[in-house]
């Protein structure tokens, strides 16, 4: 994936990020931000993103491109469901059934000195995954990331108000942690590549909406 594609994919998951914030996630903390700055300016000239000031006065990057330009596997969702045998259902399922689908506990959220922090004990660098936030055995949120799990979870920790989903879930996590010690993080890491003809299937992307419909997590907003 090119740098431009990584930036677009990142903004698709939560836009409004500054060049510095994008650099920290894409290249790593303390890396020079000039390469990201140049690429964001190029994307803005091409009309794929808009660069404007956030409410906190920092210059943010906002996605304005068609989703067709962003890698996804929505078109093959039905085929993936046929391959896996998972169908949509309006009813919620217990945490045991989440585990039976292949999710594993990989970490947790907690509050430390009133600050939201997380710890991933494994699979932090895996990409194209599903993840779930679980409060006292209750599945509260399910999401997908084409970025590494570490990078995606970090966006919820930052939770800028310019990134609506990240900001909202950040608030839900803080509220939940006011009454419990921790929120568990589960992840579904595809182990075996799947192909339709000679096209590789992004299993996590194909399963996301079906599993959300099946579990109906409280923090997911159905569109």
C-alpha beads as a LAMMPS data file, in Angstrom:
LAMMPS data file: protein, C-alpha beads

223 atoms
222 bonds

1 atom types
1 bond types

-500.0 500.0 xlo xhi
-500.0 500.0 ylo yhi
-500.0 500.0 zlo zhi

Masses

1 110.0

Atoms # bond

1 1 1 0.000 0.000 0.000
2 1 1 1.403 3.413 -0.973
3 1 1 1.789 6.291 1.492
4 1 1 -1.182 8.053 -0.131
5 1 1 -3.345 4.934 0.226
6 1 1 -2.334 4.554 3.873
7 1 1 -3.268 8.177 4.565
8 1 1 -6.649 7.835 2.819
9 1 1 -7.384 4.582 4.646
10 1 1 -6.467 6.186 7.964
11 1 1 -8.690 9.216 7.330
12 1 1 -11.514 6.901 6.287
13 1 1 -11.403 5.409 9.791
14 1 1 -11.276 8.791 11.525
15 1 1 -10.543 12.031 9.717
16 1 1 -9.456 15.399 11.053
17 1 1 -5.953 14.172 11.907
18 1 1 -3.019 16.586 11.678
19 1 1 0.115 15.786 9.681
20 1 1 1.909 15.091 12.969
21 1 1 -0.778 12.658 14.131
22 1 1 -0.773 10.867 10.775
23 1 1 3.023 10.598 10.887
24 1 1 2.937 9.127 14.413
25 1 1 0.563 6.400 13.237
26 1 1 1.876 5.718 9.720
27 1 1 5.626 6.136 10.261
28 1 1 6.030 6.094 14.022
29 1 1 6.468 8.592 16.886
30 1 1 9.143 11.266 16.474
31 1 1 9.579 10.514 12.761
32 1 1 9.863 13.632 10.528
33 1 1 6.455 14.750 9.280
34 1 1 7.639 16.353 6.021
35 1 1 6.875 13.256 3.868
36 1 1 3.302 13.153 5.189
37 1 1 2.991 16.926 4.811
38 1 1 4.019 16.738 1.146
39 1 1 1.703 13.821 0.439
40 1 1 -1.277 15.507 2.148
41 1 1 -0.699 18.645 0.082
42 1 1 -0.640 16.494 -3.074
43 1 1 -3.878 14.761 -2.061
44 1 1 -5.491 18.139 -1.376
45 1 1 -4.497 19.426 -4.832
46 1 1 -6.050 16.306 -6.374
47 1 1 -9.288 16.967 -4.494
48 1 1 -9.103 13.794 -2.422
49 1 1 -8.804 15.531 0.962
50 1 1 -9.522 18.963 2.425
51 1 1 -7.044 20.642 4.765
52 1 1 -8.762 22.978 7.230
53 1 1 -8.289 24.171 10.774
54 1 1 -9.916 22.224 13.594
55 1 1 -11.639 23.831 16.563
56 1 1 -8.416 23.460 18.559
57 1 1 -6.593 25.621 15.974
58 1 1 -4.554 22.781 14.460
59 1 1 -4.620 22.046 10.720
60 1 1 -6.533 18.815 10.125
61 1 1 -7.001 16.587 7.080
62 1 1 -10.506 15.563 6.039
63 1 1 -11.520 12.953 3.503
64 1 1 -13.536 14.180 0.519
65 1 1 -12.835 11.405 -1.974
66 1 1 -15.172 8.713 -3.179
67 1 1 -15.042 5.528 -1.156
68 1 1 -14.305 3.764 -4.452
69 1 1 -10.753 5.110 -4.122
70 1 1 -10.282 3.436 -0.725
71 1 1 -9.427 -0.279 -0.520
72 1 1 -12.391 -2.305 0.753
73 1 1 -14.146 -5.628 0.230
74 1 1 -17.781 -4.644 0.685
75 1 1 -18.640 -5.963 -2.789
76 1 1 -17.719 -9.504 -1.773
77 1 1 -19.481 -9.495 1.611
78 1 1 -22.229 -11.887 0.498
79 1 1 -19.706 -14.311 -0.956
80 1 1 -17.728 -14.319 2.288
81 1 1 -20.880 -15.055 4.275
82 1 1 -21.573 -18.017 1.994
83 1 1 -18.046 -19.325 2.535
84 1 1 -18.194 -18.994 6.328
85 1 1 -21.847 -19.869 6.903
86 1 1 -22.484 -16.730 8.992
87 1 1 -25.816 -15.024 8.339
88 1 1 -27.329 -11.869 9.738
89 1 1 -29.564 -11.976 12.796
90 1 1 -31.235 -9.199 14.823
91 1 1 -30.480 -10.961 18.102
92 1 1 -27.442 -10.369 20.304
93 1 1 -25.101 -13.239 21.127
94 1 1 -23.129 -14.127 24.246
95 1 1 -19.392 -13.579 24.514
96 1 1 -18.875 -17.343 24.184
97 1 1 -20.309 -17.197 20.688
98 1 1 -17.990 -14.330 19.796
99 1 1 -15.070 -16.542 20.805
100 1 1 -16.527 -19.429 18.792
101 1 1 -16.370 -17.206 15.709
102 1 1 -12.612 -16.908 16.199
103 1 1 -12.219 -13.797 18.360
104 1 1 -9.476 -13.863 21.008
105 1 1 -8.825 -11.605 23.974
106 1 1 -5.800 -9.475 23.029
107 1 1 -5.784 -6.647 25.555
108 1 1 -7.792 -4.202 27.614
109 1 1 -8.684 -0.567 28.279
110 1 1 -8.400 1.062 31.699
111 1 1 -8.240 4.469 33.358
112 1 1 -4.948 5.547 34.911
113 1 1 -5.002 8.854 36.767
114 1 1 -8.225 9.641 34.865
115 1 1 -6.437 9.061 31.535
116 1 1 -7.713 6.456 29.071
117 1 1 -4.965 3.929 28.325
118 1 1 -4.830 0.555 26.601
119 1 1 -2.549 -2.455 26.609
120 1 1 -2.326 -4.975 23.768
121 1 1 -0.618 -8.210 24.799
122 1 1 -0.607 -9.744 21.306
123 1 1 -1.569 -9.192 17.651
124 1 1 -0.822 -5.461 17.937
125 1 1 0.746 -5.296 14.455
126 1 1 -1.826 -7.456 12.644
127 1 1 -3.831 -5.724 9.891
128 1 1 -7.162 -6.371 8.126
129 1 1 -8.826 -7.443 11.348
130 1 1 -12.019 -7.159 13.351
131 1 1 -11.965 -6.063 16.980
132 1 1 -14.502 -5.866 19.795
133 1 1 -14.794 -3.973 23.085
134 1 1 -16.382 -6.056 25.846
135 1 1 -17.648 -4.743 29.198
136 1 1 -18.256 -7.400 31.860
137 1 1 -18.977 -9.984 29.174
138 1 1 -21.304 -7.648 27.254
139 1 1 -20.220 -6.957 23.661
140 1 1 -20.422 -3.178 23.319
141 1 1 -18.626 -2.381 20.057
142 1 1 -17.300 -4.129 16.956
143 1 1 -15.093 -2.505 14.333
144 1 1 -12.724 -3.244 11.452
145 1 1 -9.283 -1.945 10.599
146 1 1 -7.024 -2.244 7.563
147 1 1 -4.343 -0.546 9.678
148 1 1 -2.573 -2.409 12.473
149 1 1 -4.608 -3.043 15.611
150 1 1 -2.223 -0.804 17.575
151 1 1 -2.755 2.147 15.221
152 1 1 -6.543 1.746 15.148
153 1 1 -6.931 1.456 18.919
154 1 1 -4.710 4.512 19.357
155 1 1 -7.255 6.626 17.455
156 1 1 -9.905 5.813 20.070
157 1 1 -7.488 6.806 22.820
158 1 1 -6.857 10.201 21.188
159 1 1 -10.567 10.679 20.456
160 1 1 -10.513 14.157 18.859
161 1 1 -13.952 15.772 18.669
162 1 1 -13.339 16.292 14.937
163 1 1 -13.384 12.496 14.500
164 1 1 -16.991 11.682 15.354
165 1 1 -16.771 7.903 15.769
166 1 1 -13.483 7.957 17.676
167 1 1 -14.702 10.787 19.918
168 1 1 -18.008 9.029 20.629
169 1 1 -16.454 5.640 21.417
170 1 1 -13.787 7.339 23.551
171 1 1 -16.574 8.861 25.653
172 1 1 -18.350 5.495 25.923
173 1 1 -15.125 3.852 27.120
174 1 1 -14.543 6.505 29.775
175 1 1 -18.145 6.176 30.980
176 1 1 -17.903 2.384 31.144
177 1 1 -14.615 2.552 33.043
178 1 1 -16.205 4.765 35.686
179 1 1 -18.086 1.686 36.903
180 1 1 -15.707 -1.173 36.020
181 1 1 -11.961 -1.790 36.265
182 1 1 -11.316 -2.576 32.618
183 1 1 -12.840 -3.054 29.174
184 1 1 -11.573 -6.132 27.360
185 1 1 -10.355 -5.931 23.762
186 1 1 -10.980 -8.936 21.512
187 1 1 -9.706 -9.382 17.951
188 1 1 -10.473 -11.617 14.999
189 1 1 -7.293 -12.323 13.049
190 1 1 -7.892 -14.257 9.789
191 1 1 -5.539 -17.242 9.848
192 1 1 -6.075 -18.743 6.383
193 1 1 -6.249 -16.642 3.166
194 1 1 -9.519 -17.012 1.248
195 1 1 -9.864 -16.610 -2.503
196 1 1 -12.794 -16.204 -4.883
197 1 1 -11.417 -17.413 -8.202
198 1 1 -7.955 -15.775 -8.086
199 1 1 -9.044 -12.732 -6.048
200 1 1 -7.995 -12.680 -2.385
201 1 1 -10.881 -11.930 -0.031
202 1 1 -10.495 -9.503 2.861
203 1 1 -12.350 -11.715 5.324
204 1 1 -12.580 -9.105 8.087
205 1 1 -14.072 -6.495 5.742
206 1 1 -16.537 -9.005 4.342
207 1 1 -17.723 -10.139 7.765
208 1 1 -17.940 -6.783 9.523
209 1 1 -21.499 -5.664 8.800
210 1 1 -22.942 -9.182 9.119
211 1 1 -21.370 -9.695 12.541
212 1 1 -22.460 -6.237 13.716
213 1 1 -26.029 -7.040 12.686
214 1 1 -25.808 -10.409 14.425
215 1 1 -24.470 -9.042 17.736
216 1 1 -26.144 -5.613 17.586
217 1 1 -23.580 -3.939 19.911
218 1 1 -24.850 -0.941 21.863
219 1 1 -22.075 1.438 20.777
220 1 1 -22.374 0.688 17.053
221 1 1 -24.631 3.126 15.223
222 1 1 -26.501 1.306 12.478
223 1 1 -26.767 3.254 9.227

Bonds

1 1 1 2
2 1 2 3
3 1 3 4
4 1 4 5
5 1 5 6
6 1 6 7
7 1 7 8
8 1 8 9
9 1 9 10
10 1 10 11
11 1 11 12
12 1 12 13
13 1 13 14
14 1 14 15
15 1 15 16
16 1 16 17
17 1 17 18
18 1 18 19
19 1 19 20
20 1 20 21
21 1 21 22
22 1 22 23
23 1 23 24
24 1 24 25
25 1 25 26
26 1 26 27
27 1 27 28
28 1 28 29
29 1 29 30
30 1 30 31
31 1 31 32
32 1 32 33
33 1 33 34
34 1 34 35
35 1 35 36
36 1 36 37
37 1 37 38
38 1 38 39
39 1 39 40
40 1 40 41
41 1 41 42
42 1 42 43
43 1 43 44
44 1 44 45
45 1 45 46
46 1 46 47
47 1 47 48
48 1 48 49
49 1 49 50
50 1 50 51
51 1 51 52
52 1 52 53
53 1 53 54
54 1 54 55
55 1 55 56
56 1 56 57
57 1 57 58
58 1 58 59
59 1 59 60
60 1 60 61
61 1 61 62
62 1 62 63
63 1 63 64
64 1 64 65
65 1 65 66
66 1 66 67
67 1 67 68
68 1 68 69
69 1 69 70
70 1 70 71
71 1 71 72
72 1 72 73
73 1 73 74
74 1 74 75
75 1 75 76
76 1 76 77
77 1 77 78
78 1 78 79
79 1 79 80
80 1 80 81
81 1 81 82
82 1 82 83
83 1 83 84
84 1 84 85
85 1 85 86
86 1 86 87
87 1 87 88
88 1 88 89
89 1 89 90
90 1 90 91
91 1 91 92
92 1 92 93
93 1 93 94
94 1 94 95
95 1 95 96
96 1 96 97
97 1 97 98
98 1 98 99
99 1 99 100
100 1 100 101
101 1 101 102
102 1 102 103
103 1 103 104
104 1 104 105
105 1 105 106
106 1 106 107
107 1 107 108
108 1 108 109
109 1 109 110
110 1 110 111
111 1 111 112
112 1 112 113
113 1 113 114
114 1 114 115
115 1 115 116
116 1 116 117
117 1 117 118
118 1 118 119
119 1 119 120
120 1 120 121
121 1 121 122
122 1 122 123
123 1 123 124
124 1 124 125
125 1 125 126
126 1 126 127
127 1 127 128
128 1 128 129
129 1 129 130
130 1 130 131
131 1 131 132
132 1 132 133
133 1 133 134
134 1 134 135
135 1 135 136
136 1 136 137
137 1 137 138
138 1 138 139
139 1 139 140
140 1 140 141
141 1 141 142
142 1 142 143
143 1 143 144
144 1 144 145
145 1 145 146
146 1 146 147
147 1 147 148
148 1 148 149
149 1 149 150
150 1 150 151
151 1 151 152
152 1 152 153
153 1 153 154
154 1 154 155
155 1 155 156
156 1 156 157
157 1 157 158
158 1 158 159
159 1 159 160
160 1 160 161
161 1 161 162
162 1 162 163
163 1 163 164
164 1 164 165
165 1 165 166
166 1 166 167
167 1 167 168
168 1 168 169
169 1 169 170
170 1 170 171
171 1 171 172
172 1 172 173
173 1 173 174
174 1 174 175
175 1 175 176
176 1 176 177
177 1 177 178
178 1 178 179
179 1 179 180
180 1 180 181
181 1 181 182
182 1 182 183
183 1 183 184
184 1 184 185
185 1 185 186
186 1 186 187
187 1 187 188
188 1 188 189
189 1 189 190
190 1 190 191
191 1 191 192
192 1 192 193
193 1 193 194
194 1 194 195
195 1 195 196
196 1 196 197
197 1 197 198
198 1 198 199
199 1 199 200
200 1 200 201
201 1 201 202
202 1 202 203
203 1 203 204
204 1 204 205
205 1 205 206
206 1 206 207
207 1 207 208
208 1 208 209
209 1 209 210
210 1 210 211
211 1 211 212
212 1 212 213
213 1 213 214
214 1 214 215
215 1 215 216
216 1 216 217
217 1 217 218
218 1 218 219
219 1 219 220
220 1 220 221
221 1 221 222
222 1 222 223
